[in-house]
Amino acid sequence: MQPIENVTYNGGEWEPALVVKAGEDVIPKENFEASYTDNIQAGQAGVLVKPATGNANVTGSMNGTFTIDKCSI
């Protein structure tokens, strides 16, 4: 998975777009699903990427993190 850029707190749930690769090849989005944790408040958020339900072409899983920065008023 490519690094996920920081986002800024906006009161909503963040689910940044992901680029998942097998070596140098990008895995099409329909082949995996992502679940996010701690992705509303400022701080460290997590994402778990695993094969899409029923997809027999992709195995394994990977974890990633991204930062939700505090907003300025």
WOMO-V125187 format. One line per field, one symbol per residue. ss: DSSP state (h for helix, s for strand, l for the rest). burial: b if it has 24 or more other C-alpha atoms within 12 Angstrom, else e. Layout:
ss = ???
burial = ???
This chain:
ss = llllllssllllllllllllssllssllhhhsssssslllllssssssssslllllllllsssssssssllll
burial = beeeeebbeeeeebbbebbbeeeeeebeeebbbbbbeebbeeebbbbbbbbeeeeeeeeeeeebbbbbeeeee
